[in-house]
């Protein structure tokens, strides 16, 4: 069974350069050391944990607005039981 992970945003000179995922138990210092030592990121990077709200915002931003037709026809009434014309 895989362990849960946490998302971390990576910044260099104040610019967002990446979002990475590490096992939940790792803290910011460990993530920073792993990225610099193992993945050859610049030593001046700053990592910050992505909050649940930020994750939700990124998820929403990734949706293609054309994948769902959420605009109702002016003559349709929407209900949890389907649609009907009025």
Buried (B, 14 or more C-beta within 10 A) or exposed (E): EEEEEBBBBBBBEEEEEBBBEBEEEBEBEEBBEBBBEEEEBEEEBEBBEBEEEBEEEEEEEEEEEEEEEEEEEEEEEEEEEEEEEE
